[in-house]
Amino acid sequence: MERDLFDWSGWDLVTDTILQFYGCVLKVPIGAFGVGDMVPIIVVDFENGILQLIGKGRANAAGLSNGAGELLSEHKVRLVLAD
């Protein structure tokens, strides 16, 4: 699903249902951001259907954002099957 929304340079598995992506470039408009815009961190919470765009923040020892990044926008998302 995320491949349809953005490209990324790296990612981490935060939990079984939460992925955190780094160096993201949008393929579709999301909120106030347009196609081709760079977003430092995108967090996808598949269990709760939440997509967060986060500004650059300090990383903790595991390389994950420690919440110091600025939340740029948050969106409810729904996974649907294509025809």
C-alpha positions as CSV (number, residue, x, y, z in Angstrom):
1,M,0.0,0.0,0.0
2,E,2.7,2.5,1.0
3,R,4.4,2.0,-2.4
4,D,1.4,3.7,-4.0
5,L,1.7,6.7,-1.7
6,F,5.4,7.4,-1.4
7,D,9.0,6.3,-2.0
8,W,11.5,6.0,0.8
9,S,15.2,5.6,1.5
10,G,14.8,3.4,4.7
11,W,12.4,2.0,7.1
12,D,12.0,0.4,10.6
13,L,9.5,-2.0,12.0
14,V,8.2,-0.3,15.2
15,T,5.7,-3.0,16.1
16,D,4.0,-5.7,14.2
17,T,1.5,-3.2,12.8
18,I,3.5,0.1,12.7
19,L,6.1,0.9,10.1
20,Q,8.3,4.1,10.1
21,F,9.7,5.3,6.8
22,Y,12.6,7.8,6.3
23,G,13.5,10.1,3.4
24,C,10.0,9.9,1.9
25,V,9.0,11.5,-1.5
26,L,5.3,11.7,-2.1
27,K,3.7,10.1,-5.2
28,V,0.3,11.5,-4.4
29,P,-0.9,14.6,-2.6
30,I,-1.4,14.1,1.1
31,G,-3.0,17.0,3.0
32,A,-1.1,20.2,2.3
33,F,1.8,18.3,0.6
34,G,2.0,17.7,-3.1
35,V,3.5,15.1,-5.4
36,G,7.3,15.2,-5.3
37,D,7.4,16.8,-1.8
38,M,9.9,15.3,0.6
39,V,8.8,14.3,4.1
40,P,11.5,13.3,6.5
41,I,9.4,10.6,8.3
42,I,6.1,8.9,7.6
43,V,4.6,6.5,10.2
44,V,2.0,4.1,9.0
45,D,-0.1,2.4,11.8
46,F,-2.0,-0.4,9.9
47,E,-4.0,-1.6,12.9
48,N,-5.5,1.8,13.7
49,G,-5.5,3.2,10.1
50,I,-3.3,6.2,10.8
51,L,-0.8,7.9,8.6
52,Q,1.5,10.5,10.2
53,L,3.8,12.9,8.3
54,I,6.6,14.0,10.7
55,G,9.3,16.6,10.4
56,K,12.9,15.7,11.1
57,G,13.6,14.9,14.7
58,R,16.4,13.3,16.7
59,A,16.6,9.5,16.5
60,N,17.1,7.3,19.5
61,A,19.7,4.5,19.8
62,A,17.6,2.1,17.7
63,G,17.4,4.7,15.0
64,L,13.7,5.4,15.5
65,S,12.2,8.8,15.9
66,N,11.9,9.6,19.6
67,G,8.9,11.8,19.1
68,A,11.1,14.9,19.0
69,G,10.1,15.4,15.3
70,E,7.3,17.8,14.6
71,L,3.9,16.2,13.6
72,L,3.2,17.9,10.2
73,S,-0.1,16.1,9.6
74,E,-2.1,13.1,10.5
75,H,-4.7,11.2,8.5
76,K,-7.1,8.3,8.9
77,V,-6.5,5.8,6.1
78,R,-8.4,2.7,5.0
79,L,-7.0,-0.2,3.1
80,V,-9.2,-1.3,0.2
81,L,-8.8,-4.0,-2.4
82,A,-8.4,-2.9,-6.0
83,D,-10.5,-4.5,-8.7
